[in-house]
Amino acid sequence: MAKMVIKRFGVFSAAKIYAVVMAGMGLIFGIIYGLIFIIFGAAMMVGSGRDTGAAGASSLVIGLVMMVAIPIFYGILGFIFGAIGALIYNVAAGIIGGLEMELENADAGYTSPPPPQYGASQYPPGQQQQYPY
């Protein structure tokens, strides 16, 4: 088993990963909240009265906007906090050392076949290579 230490994270790469993960989470939450607003908006539009119809229409618009705005907002916040988290880790790892990990080779015991040998010694004397074309 090899022991390794993570000394530092690339700030920009950590920020990108956090942004993508959080945008994905934001997409899930945005769809959930958006559908809730759309369903309640449609229910209000079916109800009687001019005021409930207008409130239902605005709720439909808010639901659609949430489906787009929440993933963008989460992605931006994920990028910012991913960069801050990587910076904090890099400072802490510089002071007290990084995370220690023990890694083991997954294919221990497996040996790959030797590379093919090309040249005159591959064929017996007097025999030529037969090409398939």
Residue frames as a rotation matrix with the C-alpha (Angstrom) as fourth column:
MET 1
0.581 0.814 0.000 0.00
0.814 -0.581 0.000 0.00
0.000 0.000 -1.000 0.00
ALA 2
-0.471 -0.708 0.526 1.30
0.703 -0.662 -0.262 3.38
0.533 0.246 0.810 -0.95
LYS 3
0.172 0.462 -0.870 0.78
0.854 -0.510 -0.102 6.25
-0.491 -0.725 -0.483 1.44
MET 4
-0.411 -0.225 0.884 0.11
0.729 -0.663 0.170 9.59
0.548 0.714 0.436 -0.24
VAL 5
-0.296 0.273 -0.915 -0.57
0.669 -0.625 -0.403 13.07
-0.682 -0.731 0.002 1.04
ILE 6
0.331 0.451 0.828 -2.74
0.860 -0.505 -0.069 15.68
0.387 0.736 -0.556 -0.70
LYS 7
-0.530 -0.670 -0.520 -0.64
0.817 -0.567 -0.104 18.81
-0.225 -0.480 0.848 -0.24
ARG 8
-0.643 0.326 -0.693 -2.79
-0.233 -0.945 -0.228 21.28
-0.729 0.014 0.684 -2.18
PHE 9
0.122 0.744 0.657 -5.77
0.780 0.337 -0.527 21.63
-0.614 0.577 -0.539 -4.48
GLY 10
-0.843 -0.237 0.483 -5.85
0.510 -0.639 0.576 23.71
0.172 0.732 0.659 -7.62
VAL 11
-0.670 0.597 -0.441 -8.17
0.033 -0.570 -0.821 26.56
-0.742 -0.565 0.362 -6.68
PHE 12
-0.433 0.510 -0.743 -9.66
-0.875 -0.435 0.212 27.00
-0.215 0.742 0.635 -10.15
SER 13
-0.668 0.182 -0.721 -10.16
-0.261 0.851 0.456 23.26
0.697 0.493 -0.521 -10.70
ALA 14
-0.819 0.400 -0.411 -11.86
0.563 0.424 -0.709 22.83
-0.109 -0.812 -0.573 -7.32
ALA 15
-0.572 0.619 -0.538 -14.07
-0.320 -0.772 -0.549 25.85
-0.755 -0.142 0.640 -8.05
LYS 16
-0.527 0.364 -0.768 -15.10
-0.811 0.053 0.583 24.38
0.253 0.930 0.267 -11.42
ILE 17
-0.775 0.225 -0.591 -15.99
0.230 0.971 0.068 21.03
0.589 -0.083 -0.804 -9.88
TYR 18
-0.726 0.518 -0.453 -18.03
0.453 -0.136 -0.881 22.67
-0.518 -0.844 -0.136 -7.11
ALA 19
-0.579 0.515 -0.632 -19.78
-0.646 -0.763 -0.029 24.88
-0.497 0.392 0.774 -9.68
VAL 20
-0.581 0.350 -0.735 -20.84
-0.544 0.505 0.670 21.90
0.606 0.789 -0.103 -11.80
VAL 21
-0.760 0.292 -0.581 -21.97
0.536 0.787 -0.306 19.83
0.368 -0.544 -0.754 -8.82
MET 22
-0.669 0.512 -0.539 -23.92
0.278 -0.500 -0.820 22.70
-0.689 -0.699 0.192 -7.28
ALA 23
-0.602 0.480 -0.638 -25.48
-0.783 -0.514 0.352 23.66
-0.159 0.711 0.685 -10.63
GLY 24
-0.663 0.354 -0.660 -26.70
-0.063 0.852 0.519 20.06
0.746 0.386 -0.543 -10.91
MET 25
-0.678 0.422 -0.602 -28.17
0.726 0.258 -0.637 20.26
-0.113 -0.869 -0.481 -7.42
GLY 26
-0.680 0.407 -0.610 -29.69
-0.223 -0.907 -0.357 23.62
-0.698 -0.107 0.708 -8.31
LEU 27
-0.712 0.429 -0.556 -31.27
-0.578 0.092 0.811 22.09
0.399 0.899 0.183 -11.40
ILE 28
-0.620 0.482 -0.619 -32.93
0.545 0.832 0.103 19.44
0.565 -0.274 -0.779 -9.26
PHE 29
-0.547 0.404 -0.733 -34.15
0.644 -0.357 -0.677 21.98
-0.535 -0.842 -0.065 -6.69
GLY 30
-0.792 0.227 -0.566 -35.15
-0.432 -0.864 0.258 24.45
-0.430 0.449 0.783 -9.41
ILE 31
-0.704 0.560 -0.438 -37.31
-0.189 0.446 0.875 21.86
0.685 0.698 -0.208 -11.14
ILE 32
-0.507 0.519 -0.688 -38.94
0.824 0.525 -0.211 20.86
0.252 -0.674 -0.694 -7.84
TYR 33
-0.530 0.289 -0.797 -39.68
0.382 -0.758 -0.529 24.44
-0.757 -0.585 0.292 -6.74
GLY 34
-0.859 0.187 -0.476 -40.66
-0.487 -0.582 0.651 25.47
-0.156 0.791 0.591 -10.25
LEU 35
-0.674 0.637 -0.374 -43.15
0.198 0.643 0.740 22.63
0.712 0.425 -0.560 -10.57
ILE 36
-0.450 0.513 -0.731 -44.65
0.868 0.060 -0.492 23.48
-0.208 -0.856 -0.472 -7.18
PHE 37
-0.608 0.202 -0.768 -45.16
-0.077 -0.978 -0.196 27.11
-0.790 -0.060 0.610 -8.26
ILE 38
-0.859 0.293 -0.420 -46.55
-0.456 -0.064 0.888 26.05
0.233 0.954 0.189 -11.64
ILE 39
-0.610 0.656 -0.444 -49.01
0.589 0.750 0.300 23.58
0.530 -0.078 -0.844 -10.08
PHE 40
-0.331 0.495 -0.803 -50.24
0.767 -0.355 -0.535 26.10
-0.550 -0.793 -0.262 -7.50
GLY 41
-0.754 0.031 -0.656 -50.38
-0.295 -0.908 0.296 28.81
-0.587 0.417 0.694 -10.16
ALA 42
-0.827 0.483 -0.287 -52.50
-0.133 0.328 0.935 26.63
0.546 0.812 -0.207 -12.41
ALA 43
-0.431 0.686 -0.586 -54.76
0.878 0.468 -0.098 25.80
0.207 -0.557 -0.805 -9.46
MET 44
-0.457 0.245 -0.855 -55.20
0.370 -0.822 -0.433 29.52
-0.809 -0.514 0.285 -8.69
MET 45
-0.888 0.122 -0.444 -56.01
-0.434 -0.545 0.717 30.29
-0.155 0.829 0.537 -12.32
VAL 46
-0.677 0.679 -0.284 -58.77
0.368 0.646 0.669 27.68
0.638 0.348 -0.687 -12.28
GLY 47
-0.483 0.481 -0.731 -60.24
0.800 -0.096 -0.592 29.29
-0.355 -0.871 -0.339 -9.15
SER 48
0.388 0.747 0.539 -62.87
0.875 -0.483 0.040 31.97
0.291 0.456 -0.841 -9.51
GLY 49
0.774 0.007 -0.633 -62.17
0.321 -0.867 0.382 35.68
-0.546 -0.499 -0.673 -9.44
ARG 50
0.876 -0.419 0.237 -59.97
0.026 -0.451 -0.892 38.10
0.481 0.788 -0.384 -11.30
ASP 51
0.490 -0.718 0.495 -57.42
-0.871 -0.427 0.243 38.44
0.037 -0.550 -0.834 -8.50
THR 52
0.377 -0.352 0.857 -56.71
-0.258 0.848 0.462 34.73
-0.890 -0.395 0.229 -8.21
GLY 53
0.865 -0.046 0.499 -56.26
0.473 0.407 -0.782 34.44
-0.167 0.912 0.374 -11.98
ALA 54
0.726 -0.631 0.274 -53.62
-0.368 -0.692 -0.621 37.17
0.581 0.350 -0.735 -12.00
ALA 55
0.307 -0.614 0.727 -51.86
-0.884 0.100 0.457 35.65
-0.353 -0.783 -0.512 -9.00
GLY 56
0.613 -0.030 0.789 -51.92
0.107 0.993 -0.046 32.26
-0.782 0.113 0.612 -10.70
ALA 57
0.914 -0.286 0.289 -50.38
0.280 -0.071 -0.957 33.67
0.294 0.956 0.015 -13.88
SER 58
0.479 -0.780 0.403 -47.61
-0.764 -0.596 -0.246 35.38
0.433 -0.190 -0.881 -11.94
SER 59
0.368 -0.315 0.875 -47.00
-0.610 0.628 0.483 32.15
-0.702 -0.712 0.038 -10.04
LEU 60
0.865 -0.051 0.499 -46.59
0.376 0.725 -0.577 30.31
-0.332 0.687 0.647 -13.36
VAL 61
0.741 -0.614 0.272 -43.99
-0.121 -0.520 -0.846 32.85
0.661 0.593 -0.459 -14.49
ILE 62
0.345 -0.614 0.710 -42.15
-0.938 -0.212 0.273 32.66
-0.017 -0.761 -0.649 -11.16
GLY 63
0.630 -0.061 0.774 -42.07
-0.162 0.965 0.207 28.86
-0.759 -0.256 0.598 -11.45
LEU 64
0.876 -0.305 0.374 -40.51
0.462 0.308 -0.832 29.01
0.138 0.901 0.411 -14.92
VAL 65
0.562 -0.694 0.450 -37.98
-0.497 -0.718 -0.488 31.63
0.661 0.051 -0.748 -13.84
MET 66
0.480 -0.365 0.798 -37.00
-0.777 0.245 0.579 29.51
-0.407 -0.898 -0.166 -10.83
MET 67
0.850 -0.132 0.511 -36.21
0.259 0.948 -0.186 26.55
-0.459 0.291 0.839 -13.11
VAL 68
0.614 -0.651 0.446 -33.60
0.455 -0.169 -0.874 28.68
0.645 0.740 0.193 -14.86
ALA 69
0.451 -0.419 0.788 -32.39
-0.511 -0.845 -0.157 31.03
0.732 -0.332 -0.595 -12.13
ILE 70
0.824 -0.106 0.556 -31.77
-0.499 0.329 0.802 28.55
-0.268 -0.938 0.218 -9.31
PRO 71
0.746 -0.613 0.262 -29.23
0.643 0.765 -0.043 26.39
-0.174 0.200 0.964 -11.21
ILE 72
0.342 -0.631 0.696 -27.36
0.364 -0.594 -0.718 29.51
0.866 0.499 0.027 -12.34
PHE 73
0.542 -0.073 0.837 -27.37
-0.663 -0.650 0.372 30.94
0.517 -0.756 -0.401 -8.81
TYR 74
0.900 -0.204 0.386 -26.23
-0.137 0.707 0.694 27.63
-0.414 -0.677 0.608 -7.28
GLY 75
0.647 -0.685 0.334 -23.50
0.728 0.425 -0.539 27.29
0.227 0.592 0.773 -9.91
ILE 76
0.307 -0.516 0.799 -22.13
-0.081 -0.851 -0.519 30.76
0.948 0.094 -0.303 -9.17
LEU 77
0.609 -0.045 0.792 -22.20
-0.784 -0.187 0.592 30.17
0.121 -0.981 -0.150 -5.42
GLY 78
0.929 -0.284 0.237 -20.62
0.228 0.944 0.237 26.73
-0.291 -0.166 0.942 -5.92
PHE 79
0.463 -0.790 0.402 -17.76
0.544 -0.105 -0.832 28.31
0.700 0.604 0.381 -7.88
ILE 80
0.279 -0.330 0.902 -17.17
-0.522 -0.840 -0.146 30.98
0.806 -0.430 -0.406 -5.23
PHE 81
0.638 0.026 0.770 -17.34
-0.753 0.233 0.616 28.62
-0.163 -0.972 0.168 -2.24
GLY 82
0.917 -0.387 0.096 -15.33
0.399 0.888 -0.231 25.94
0.004 0.250 0.968 -4.04
ALA 83
0.270 -0.842 0.466 -12.52
0.231 -0.413 -0.881 28.45
0.935 0.346 0.083 -4.56
ILE 84
0.265 -0.132 0.955 -12.73
-0.821 -0.551 0.152 29.64
0.506 -0.824 -0.254 -0.95
GLY 85
0.905 0.126 0.407 -12.72
-0.344 0.780 0.523 26.04
-0.251 -0.613 0.749 0.32
ALA 86
0.717 -0.695 0.060 -9.66
0.585 0.552 -0.594 25.15
0.379 0.461 0.802 -1.78
LEU 87
0.129 -0.669 0.731 -7.83
-0.203 -0.740 -0.641 28.26
0.971 -0.066 -0.232 -0.55
ILE 88
0.488 0.103 0.867 -8.62
-0.864 -0.085 0.496 27.42
0.125 -0.991 0.047 3.08
TYR 89
0.976 -0.146 0.160 -7.48
0.117 0.977 0.176 23.81
-0.182 -0.153 0.971 2.55
ASN 90
0.502 -0.839 0.212 -4.23
0.445 0.040 -0.895 24.93
0.742 0.543 0.393 0.90
VAL 91
0.094 -0.442 0.892 -3.43
-0.635 -0.717 -0.288 27.27
0.767 -0.539 -0.348 3.80
ALA 92
0.643 0.214 0.735 -4.31
-0.745 0.398 0.536 24.64
-0.178 -0.892 0.415 6.42
ALA 93
0.948 -0.313 0.056 -2.38
0.317 0.916 -0.247 21.90
0.026 0.252 0.967 4.60
GLY 94
0.308 -0.875 0.374 0.65
0.082 -0.368 -0.926 24.19
0.948 0.316 -0.041 4.41
ILE 95
0.076 -0.236 0.969 0.54
-0.880 -0.473 -0.046 24.70
0.469 -0.849 -0.244 8.17
ILE 96
0.125 0.072 0.990 -0.38
-0.825 0.561 0.064 21.26
-0.551 -0.825 0.129 9.53
GLY 97
-0.869 -0.435 0.236 0.12
-0.224 0.771 0.597 18.95
-0.441 0.465 -0.767 6.54
GLY 98
-0.463 0.692 -0.554 -2.30
-0.829 -0.117 0.546 17.52
0.313 0.712 0.628 4.03
LEU 99
0.558 0.729 0.397 -4.75
-0.788 0.615 -0.022 14.66
-0.260 -0.300 0.918 4.06
GLU 100
-0.637 -0.752 0.171 -3.10
-0.679 0.652 0.338 11.25
-0.365 0.100 -0.926 4.24
MET 101
0.577 0.779 -0.247 -4.43
-0.805 0.490 -0.335 8.47
-0.140 0.392 0.909 2.03
GLU 102
-0.420 -0.635 0.648 -3.44
-0.373 0.772 0.515 4.84
-0.828 -0.025 -0.561 1.68
LEU 103
0.392 0.496 -0.775 -3.76
-0.904 0.050 -0.425 3.57
-0.172 0.867 0.468 -1.88
GLU 104
-0.151 -0.375 0.915 -3.51
-0.135 0.925 0.356 0.02
-0.979 -0.070 -0.190 -3.09
ASN 105
-0.735 -0.161 -0.659 -2.93
-0.665 -0.024 0.747 -1.11
-0.136 0.987 -0.089 -6.64
ALA 106
0.209 0.952 0.224 -6.23
-0.826 0.294 -0.481 -2.61
-0.524 -0.084 0.848 -7.80
ASP 107
0.846 0.112 -0.521 -4.65
-0.442 0.692 -0.571 -4.99
0.296 0.714 0.635 -10.33
ALA 108
-0.054 -0.873 0.485 -1.98
-0.968 0.164 0.187 -6.42
-0.243 -0.460 -0.854 -8.05
GLY 109
-0.172 -0.090 0.981 -0.97
-0.132 0.989 0.068 -9.83
-0.976 -0.118 -0.182 -9.30
TYR 110
0.826 0.465 0.320 -1.98
0.272 0.168 -0.947 -9.14
-0.494 0.869 0.013 -12.89
THR 111
-0.319 -0.927 -0.196 0.82
0.082 -0.233 0.969 -9.19
-0.944 0.293 0.150 -15.40
SER 112
0.578 0.498 -0.646 0.33
-0.555 -0.340 -0.759 -7.82
-0.598 0.798 0.079 -18.86
PRO 113
0.745 -0.315 0.589 1.49
0.551 0.787 -0.277 -9.88
-0.376 0.531 0.759 -21.83
PRO 114
-0.267 -0.910 -0.317 4.79
0.417 -0.406 0.813 -8.91
-0.869 0.085 0.488 -23.38
PRO 115
0.255 0.344 -0.904 4.65
-0.594 -0.682 -0.427 -6.53
-0.763 0.645 0.031 -26.33
PRO 116
0.909 0.118 0.399 4.64
0.206 0.706 -0.677 -8.19
-0.361 0.698 0.618 -29.74
GLN 117
-0.079 -0.992 -0.096 8.03
0.006 -0.097 0.995 -8.77
-0.997 0.078 0.013 -31.31
TYR 118
0.937 0.337 -0.089 8.34
-0.059 -0.099 -0.993 -7.61
-0.344 0.936 -0.072 -34.89
GLY 119
0.130 -0.919 -0.373 11.24
-0.891 -0.273 0.363 -8.44
-0.435 0.286 -0.854 -37.14
ALA 120
-0.079 -0.256 -0.963 12.97
-0.817 0.571 -0.085 -11.26
0.572 0.780 -0.254 -38.97
SER 121
-0.929 -0.365 0.056 13.04
-0.326 0.739 -0.589 -13.55
0.174 -0.566 -0.806 -35.96
GLN 122
-0.270 0.911 0.311 9.24
-0.778 -0.016 -0.629 -13.70
-0.568 -0.412 0.713 -35.87
TYR 123
0.761 0.552 -0.342 8.99
-0.638 0.539 -0.550 -16.06
-0.119 0.636 0.762 -38.85
PRO 124
0.483 -0.594 0.643 10.90
0.201 0.790 0.579 -19.29
-0.852 -0.151 0.501 -39.43
PRO 125
-0.466 -0.743 -0.480 13.64
-0.347 -0.345 0.872 -19.13
-0.814 0.573 -0.097 -42.08
GLY 126
-0.985 0.019 0.172 12.32
0.167 0.356 0.920 -19.24
-0.044 0.934 -0.354 -45.65
GLN 127
-0.142 0.990 0.015 8.76
0.989 0.142 0.045 -18.25
0.042 0.022 -0.999 -44.66
GLN 128
-0.884 -0.104 0.455 7.34
0.169 -0.980 0.102 -14.80
0.436 0.167 0.885 -45.43
GLN 129
-0.697 0.684 -0.213 4.55
0.025 -0.274 -0.961 -12.90
-0.716 -0.676 0.174 -43.78
GLN 130
-0.609 0.597 0.522 1.24
0.761 0.252 0.598 -13.45
0.226 0.761 -0.608 -45.53
TYR 131
-0.937 0.301 -0.177 -0.71
-0.237 -0.920 -0.313 -10.19
-0.257 -0.252 0.933 -45.89
PRO 132
-0.393 0.860 0.325 -4.52
0.469 0.492 -0.734 -10.48
-0.791 -0.136 -0.597 -45.82
TYR 133
0.426 0.612 -0.667 -5.00
-0.239 -0.635 -0.735 -8.16
-0.873 0.472 -0.124 -48.80
